[in-house]
Amino acid sequence: MRSLYISLFSEYYKSRKTLAFWAAILLPVIICTLVSFGFYSNADKILPLKFSGMMLWARYSSATLNVMGFLIMPFYVIFMAFSVNNIEHKNDTWKTLFAQPLNKFSIYAAKYLFAVLLIFICLALFGALTLGFGYILQSLVPKYTFNQYNPVTFLFNSYAKLFLSSLGILSLQLILSLIWADFLKPMGIGFVGTIMGIVTASLNWKFAYLIPYSLPTLALQLTKVKKGGDPLAFEVFSREIYTSLIFATAFFIIGYFIVSKKSIK
């Protein structure tokens, strides 16, 4: 456990000034601010539609969720997975890293957990800022109906699904960035995979869930709810989430096998 803690702290120290680290904070702030400004400046066009509180929250939050699920989340995960390993590739420090009195599992697990933590921080901020800006909009435009519905369950479930559905992509991209040190190969494969995932998910191909890159999009499409329940209180653990967790576990093991074979000579 001590080796894992040291390795995790080391990852933070090495990554704290990188774009991947700061993007976890800046992306939610920028996107939520822009969406909120759009709702504020276009209030005169939205108010005549007379949305109920639930529908207004659904429309407001979906403006962010759709962009995240379809484009930003997959590409951010791909870039961040590359960035975590690129630090070692760029500085040629894999041998130095493995020469330390730390076991290889702790080193690899720390990189994985640090990447997971960045994704968690990013999505947690999205959820918190969406909720906070919604109520700020209510105070600025009193005729809005944000105060008529509590969106906490909807936001939690939505971003929890995005988080869990992204783990399969993360594990796969970490493997690719371990195998190839250059930018183009892992990023290119990730880009093609994301486009393929978006297309297959949008066309409702029945085997789309077997493509890791399609899972964030599919996760937000499924909205099963209990009969007579809140239409926005859908389940978190659907087929797409279980598939993502299976991918994440399998690719994590494969990634550790690759790391364990790296030579320190």
Contacts in CASP RR format, 6 or more apart in sequence:
PFRMAT RR
TARGET T0000
AUTHOR 0000-0000-0000
METHOD contacts of the structure
MODEL  1
MRSLYISLFSEYYKSRKTLAFWAAILLPVIICTLVSFGFYSNADKILPLK
FSGMMLWARYSSATLNVMGFLIMPFYVIFMAFSVNNIEHKNDTWKTLFAQ
PLNKFSIYAAKYLFAVLLIFICLALFGALTLGFGYILQSLVPKYTFNQYN
PVTFLFNSYAKLFLSSLGILSLQLILSLIWADFLKPMGIGFVGTIMGIVT
ASLNWKFAYLIPYSLPTLALQLTKVKKGGDPLAFEVFSREIYTSLIFATA
FFIIGYFIVSKKSIK
3 102 0 8 1.000
3 103 0 8 1.000
3 106 0 8 1.000
4 106 0 8 1.000
4 109 0 8 1.000
4 110 0 8 1.000
4 113 0 8 1.000
6 102 0 8 1.000
6 106 0 8 1.000
7 102 0 8 1.000
7 106 0 8 1.000
7 107 0 8 1.000
7 109 0 8 1.000
7 110 0 8 1.000
7 111 0 8 1.000
8 110 0 8 1.000
8 113 0 8 1.000
8 114 0 8 1.000
10 110 0 8 1.000
11 84 0 8 1.000
11 110 0 8 1.000
11 111 0 8 1.000
11 114 0 8 1.000
12 114 0 8 1.000
14 87 0 8 1.000
15 21 0 8 1.000
15 83 0 8 1.000
15 84 0 8 1.000
15 87 0 8 1.000
15 114 0 8 1.000
18 83 0 8 1.000
18 87 0 8 1.000
19 79 0 8 1.000
19 83 0 8 1.000
20 79 0 8 1.000
20 80 0 8 1.000
20 83 0 8 1.000
20 84 0 8 1.000
20 118 0 8 1.000
21 118 0 8 1.000
23 76 0 8 1.000
23 79 0 8 1.000
23 80 0 8 1.000
23 122 0 8 1.000
24 80 0 8 1.000
24 118 0 8 1.000
24 119 0 8 1.000
24 121 0 8 1.000
24 122 0 8 1.000
24 125 0 8 1.000
25 121 0 8 1.000
25 122 0 8 1.000
25 125 0 8 1.000
27 72 0 8 1.000
27 76 0 8 1.000
27 122 0 8 1.000
27 126 0 8 1.000
28 122 0 8 1.000
28 125 0 8 1.000
28 126 0 8 1.000
28 127 0 8 1.000
28 129 0 8 1.000
29 125 0 8 1.000
29 129 0 8 1.000
31 64 0 8 1.000
31 67 0 8 1.000
31 68 0 8 1.000
31 72 0 8 1.000
31 126 0 8 1.000
32 64 0 8 1.000
32 126 0 8 1.000
32 129 0 8 1.000
32 130 0 8 1.000
32 133 0 8 1.000
33 133 0 8 1.000
35 60 0 8 1.000
35 63 0 8 1.000
35 64 0 8 1.000
35 133 0 8 1.000
36 133 0 8 1.000
36 134 0 8 1.000
36 136 0 8 1.000
36 137 0 8 1.000
39 46 0 8 1.000
39 60 0 8 1.000
39 137 0 8 1.000
40 137 0 8 1.000
40 140 0 8 1.000
40 141 0 8 1.000
43 141 0 8 1.000
43 143 0 8 1.000
43 144 0 8 1.000
46 56 0 8 1.000
46 144 0 8 1.000
47 141 0 8 1.000
47 143 0 8 1.000
47 144 0 8 1.000
51 59 0 8 1.000
51 145 0 8 1.000
52 145 0 8 1.000
52 148 0 8 1.000
52 149 0 8 1.000
53 145 0 8 1.000
53 146 0 8 1.000
53 147 0 8 1.000
53 148 0 8 1.000
53 149 0 8 1.000
54 148 0 8 1.000
54 149 0 8 1.000
54 230 0 8 1.000
54 231 0 8 1.000
54 232 0 8 1.000
56 144 0 8 1.000
56 145 0 8 1.000
56 146 0 8 1.000
56 149 0 8 1.000
57 134 0 8 1.000
57 146 0 8 1.000
57 149 0 8 1.000
57 151 0 8 1.000
57 154 0 8 1.000
57 232 0 8 1.000
58 154 0 8 1.000
58 232 0 8 1.000
60 130 0 8 1.000
60 134 0 8 1.000
60 137 0 8 1.000
60 146 0 8 1.000
61 130 0 8 1.000
61 151 0 8 1.000
61 154 0 8 1.000
61 155 0 8 1.000
61 158 0 8 1.000
64 126 0 8 1.000
64 130 0 8 1.000
65 158 0 8 1.000
65 162 0 8 1.000
65 220 0 8 1.000
66 220 0 8 1.000
68 123 0 8 1.000
68 126 0 8 1.000
68 162 0 8 1.000
68 216 0 8 1.000
69 162 0 8 1.000
69 216 0 8 1.000
69 217 0 8 1.000
69 219 0 8 1.000
69 220 0 8 1.000
70 198 0 8 1.000
70 216 0 8 1.000
70 217 0 8 1.000
71 194 0 8 1.000
71 198 0 8 1.000
73 162 0 8 1.000
73 166 0 8 1.000
73 216 0 8 1.000
74 166 0 8 1.000
74 169 0 8 1.000
74 190 0 8 1.000
74 194 0 8 1.000
74 213 0 8 1.000
74 216 0 8 1.000
75 191 0 8 1.000
75 194 0 8 1.000
76 119 0 8 1.000
76 122 0 8 1.000
77 119 0 8 1.000
77 166 0 8 1.000
77 169 0 8 1.000
77 170 0 8 1.000
77 173 0 8 1.000
78 169 0 8 1.000
78 173 0 8 1.000
78 186 0 8 1.000
78 187 0 8 1.000
78 190 0 8 1.000
78 191 0 8 1.000
78 194 0 8 1.000
79 187 0 8 1.000
80 115 0 8 1.000
80 118 0 8 1.000
80 119 0 8 1.000
80 170 0 8 1.000
81 115 0 8 1.000
81 169 0 8 1.000
81 170 0 8 1.000
81 173 0 8 1.000
81 174 0 8 1.000
81 176 0 8 1.000
81 177 0 8 1.000
81 186 0 8 1.000
82 173 0 8 1.000
82 177 0 8 1.000
82 183 0 8 1.000
82 186 0 8 1.000
82 187 0 8 1.000
84 111 0 8 1.000
84 114 0 8 1.000
84 115 0 8 1.000
84 174 0 8 1.000
84 177 0 8 1.000
85 111 0 8 1.000
85 174 0 8 1.000
85 177 0 8 1.000
85 178 0 8 1.000
86 177 0 8 1.000
86 181 0 8 1.000
86 183 0 8 1.000
87 93 0 8 1.000
88 94 0 8 1.000
88 97 0 8 1.000
89 177 0 8 1.000
89 181 0 8 1.000
94 262 0 8 1.000
95 263 0 8 1.000
95 264 0 8 1.000
95 265 0 8 1.000
97 107 0 8 1.000
98 104 0 8 1.000
98 107 0 8 1.000
98 262 0 8 1.000
98 264 0 8 1.000
99 264 0 8 1.000
104 256 0 8 1.000
104 259 0 8 1.000
104 260 0 8 1.000
104 262 0 8 1.000
105 256 0 8 1.000
105 260 0 8 1.000
107 259 0 8 1.000
108 255 0 8 1.000
108 256 0 8 1.000
108 259 0 8 1.000
109 256 0 8 1.000
111 174 0 8 1.000
112 170 0 8 1.000
112 171 0 8 1.000
112 174 0 8 1.000
112 252 0 8 1.000
115 170 0 8 1.000
115 174 0 8 1.000
116 167 0 8 1.000
116 170 0 8 1.000
119 163 0 8 1.000
119 166 0 8 1.000
119 167 0 8 1.000
119 170 0 8 1.000
120 163 0 8 1.000
123 159 0 8 1.000
123 162 0 8 1.000
123 163 0 8 1.000
124 159 0 8 1.000
126 159 0 8 1.000
127 155 0 8 1.000
127 159 0 8 1.000
130 151 0 8 1.000
130 155 0 8 1.000
131 151 0 8 1.000
131 152 0 8 1.000
131 155 0 8 1.000
134 146 0 8 1.000
135 146 0 8 1.000
135 147 0 8 1.000
137 144 0 8 1.000
137 146 0 8 1.000
138 144 0 8 1.000
138 146 0 8 1.000
138 147 0 8 1.000
151 232 0 8 1.000
153 230 0 8 1.000
153 232 0 8 1.000
153 233 0 8 1.000
154 230 0 8 1.000
154 232 0 8 1.000
154 233 0 8 1.000
157 233 0 8 1.000
157 234 0 8 1.000
157 235 0 8 1.000
157 236 0 8 1.000
158 220 0 8 1.000
160 236 0 8 1.000
161 219 0 8 1.000
161 220 0 8 1.000
161 236 0 8 1.000
161 238 0 8 1.000
161 240 0 8 1.000
161 241 0 8 1.000
162 216 0 8 1.000
162 219 0 8 1.000
162 220 0 8 1.000
164 219 0 8 1.000
164 236 0 8 1.000
164 241 0 8 1.000
164 244 0 8 1.000
164 245 0 8 1.000
165 215 0 8 1.000
165 216 0 8 1.000
165 218 0 8 1.000
165 219 0 8 1.000
165 240 0 8 1.000
165 241 0 8 1.000
165 244 0 8 1.000
166 215 0 8 1.000
166 216 0 8 1.000
166 244 0 8 1.000
167 244 0 8 1.000
167 245 0 8 1.000
167 247 0 8 1.000
167 248 0 8 1.000
168 212 0 8 1.000
168 215 0 8 1.000
168 244 0 8 1.000
168 245 0 8 1.000
168 247 0 8 1.000
168 248 0 8 1.000
168 251 0 8 1.000
169 212 0 8 1.000
169 213 0 8 1.000
169 215 0 8 1.000
169 216 0 8 1.000
170 248 0 8 1.000
171 247 0 8 1.000
171 248 0 8 1.000
171 249 0 8 1.000
171 250 0 8 1.000
171 251 0 8 1.000
171 252 0 8 1.000
171 255 0 8 1.000
172 212 0 8 1.000
172 247 0 8 1.000
172 251 0 8 1.000
173 186 0 8 1.000
173 190 0 8 1.000
174 251 0 8 1.000
174 255 0 8 1.000
175 251 0 8 1.000
175 254 0 8 1.000
175 255 0 8 1.000
175 258 0 8 1.000
176 185 0 8 1.000
176 186 0 8 1.000
176 189 0 8 1.000
176 190 0 8 1.000
177 186 0 8 1.000
178 255 0 8 1.000
178 258 0 8 1.000
178 259 0 8 1.000
179 185 0 8 1.000
179 186 0 8 1.000
179 258 0 8 1.000
180 186 0 8 1.000
190 213 0 8 1.000
193 211 0 8 1.000
193 213 0 8 1.000
194 213 0 8 1.000
196 211 0 8 1.000
196 213 0 8 1.000
196 214 0 8 1.000
197 208 0 8 1.000
197 211 0 8 1.000
197 213 0 8 1.000
197 214 0 8 1.000
197 217 0 8 1.000
198 213 0 8 1.000
198 214 0 8 1.000
198 217 0 8 1.000
200 207 0 8 1.000
200 208 0 8 1.000
200 211 0 8 1.000
200 214 0 8 1.000
201 208 0 8 1.000
201 214 0 8 1.000
201 217 0 8 1.000
201 218 0 8 1.000
201 221 0 8 1.000
202 217 0 8 1.000
208 214 0 8 1.000
208 218 0 8 1.000
209 215 0 8 1.000
209 218 0 8 1.000
209 239 0 8 1.000
209 240 0 8 1.000
209 243 0 8 1.000
210 243 0 8 1.000
212 244 0 8 1.000
212 247 0 8 1.000
215 240 0 8 1.000
215 241 0 8 1.000
215 243 0 8 1.000
215 244 0 8 1.000
215 247 0 8 1.000
218 240 0 8 1.000
219 238 0 8 1.000
219 240 0 8 1.000
219 241 0 8 1.000
219 244 0 8 1.000
222 234 0 8 1.000
222 238 0 8 1.000
222 239 0 8 1.000
222 240 0 8 1.000
223 231 0 8 1.000
223 232 0 8 1.000
223 234 0 8 1.000
224 234 0 8 1.000
224 235 0 8 1.000
224 238 0 8 1.000
225 231 0 8 1.000
225 232 0 8 1.000
225 233 0 8 1.000
225 234 0 8 1.000
225 235 0 8 1.000
226 233 0 8 1.000
END
